[in-house]
Structures are given as structure tokens and as C-alpha cells.
Amino acid sequence: MPLSDQQRQQFDDLVKKSRVVLFMKGNKHFPQCGFSAQVIGILKETGVPFETVNVLSDPAVRDGIKEYSSWPTIPQLYVDGEFLGGCDIVKEMYAAGDLQKKLGVVEKPVATPTITLDERAAKAIKDADEGNGEHLRLEIDDKFQYELYFGPPQAGDIEVVASGLKVLFDKASAKRADGIRIQWVDTPDGGAFKIENPNEPARVKSLTVTELKTWMDEGKPFEMFDVRGEDERTIAKIDRARALDAAGEKHLLALDKKTPIVFQCHHGMRSKSAAERFLREGFTNVFNLEGGIEAWSQKVDSKVARY
């Protein structure tokens, strides 16, 4: 249904309320769809102030902006009152440097990151390559979530060679990737890539029971805490793990905040909650044991009782 003159004027006012306006699902602090979140991440990378309009708050805005712009999807980006496009177009413009020019941003050259692929990861990637001319791509968003996949080259890509393999990054991802290490680790489902990135903000990291066993065999320094109650510990326990009772918590809080700390429970849920709690206390090297003592009994030490 065509917009009335009054409705069109309302949208004229909305797109001009700020130099950069994004119509999206949610707002700049809480995006409510992945495409909106991607554009928010790009705008934050440019450093240019911007405003958002939440189309979910008013059906008239959600439907009207599509008619106003003659564009069927959300998000939609306007700069100086001009409609630029949706998520894919904004990503393409950013990769090519065109968005930065439109915003008047002087972009600094992005350094080529140094990355490491272990032998097992390199083999898994080579085995998955279908030889169709696509390359391995690694995307890292502003929350340090990772997407590793095969895809075609794109404008502005930064190319890195590691273990004889070409890895492509977009500019934003390259800024977050220096020093990254990609490994292939065993999991209950057979195996998966594990990415360690020194640029990440502190967060709870997953540790498999086989990795924990390797740590023990190599004499790696770390502290380990069992968050289960004494009734469960009486049934089964890992000798290395100290009970997270009053004495255990006192010991933990006295540790250096950079100490590697592993939390363990029965299946890995309670320990993850405990790990997140101590991350908030300022500890920066915090691990949750995947699968808990159940996985330890199944994969490492069958003498440990199951329950």
C-alpha cells in the first residue's frame, strides 16, 4: 500500500534525524537478528556515531520503511539521508572501503595477522576441501564468535598462509586475529576445530578430558576445583580436583587472577556456572571441563565410578 504524504514525511524526518541511521530489529545495544548485529558490528568498526530505529517496536515503521526505500528486508542503512542498502551491501561496501569513504573515515592499513594451524587441523581442512576454487575463510565478529568455512574471495580480503594453506580474512576479522591458533581436538562427536585467540576478552573456555589428561602428564601448572557436593565426591572424584567448599573457595580467591583454573562437576553444567562466576571475580584464565567426571570415566580413567 503506497505511503501517504504524511507517512512519507515521517520517514523523511527519521532518516535525517542523524547523519547515519540504521533501521533494524532491536537497537544498537541489543540487536535482535543476526543481520542487524552484523551491520552494527561494521558501524562500530568505523567509529562513526550512528542512531538506530527499532522496526519491531512499531508495525507501521517495519512495513513502511520497506515501501519508503523500495527494499524488502531489514536492516536498512541510511547515510546523509541516502539509502545505501541492507546487510550484504553494507558488508561489500565495507570490505571494498566504499562505506568508509561515504562516511569520511580515513582507514588505516590493516596488518596481516600471524596465525598457526596444527597438523591435525591442517589435515582436516585439506580433507574437507572439495577443490572447487573456494578458500578457507575465518570470520570473527565483535563478540569474538568464529565462523570457519570455505568461500570465494571477496574485495578487500587479507590473505594469510599457514601450514601450506591459504586463509582469507575480511578487514574486521583480520584486526582480531593476530596470534590465533587453530587446533583439531577430539570431542564426543568425533572431533572439532578449537580456536585460541589471545585478543579475546576473558571468558570461560572449554577443556576436554583428553586435554586435561595431557596437561597432567606434561606437568602443566593449573588449579582444579570440583563444584559437586561431598555426597557425589564420595561416589567418584578426580584426585587432582579440590572441593569448592568454604576452604576451597578461600584458596581459590587467594590465587593470582591469571592462574589457569579448571572447574569440574558431573556433566559440565554446574561447573560452567561456577566458572562464569569466578570470571566475574576477575579471573582471566578459566576453563570448564566438558562432560565433567562422566566424560573422564568414559574416556580417560574407567576406574572412576559412574553414577
Beta strands, then each sheet from edge to edge (+ up, - down):
strand 1: 20-24
strand 2: 51-54
strand 3: 76-79
strand 4: 82-85
strand 5: 115-117
strand 6: 135-140
strand 7: 146-151
strand 8: 158-162
strand 9: 165-169
strand 10: 180-185
strand 11: 192-196
strand 12: 205-207
strand 13: 223-226
strand 14: 242-243
strand 15: 261-264
strand 16: 286-289
sheet 1: 2+ 1+ 3- 4+
sheet 2: 5+ 10+ 11-
sheet 3: 7+ 6- 9- 8+
sheet 4: 12+ 16+ 15+ 13+ 14+
end
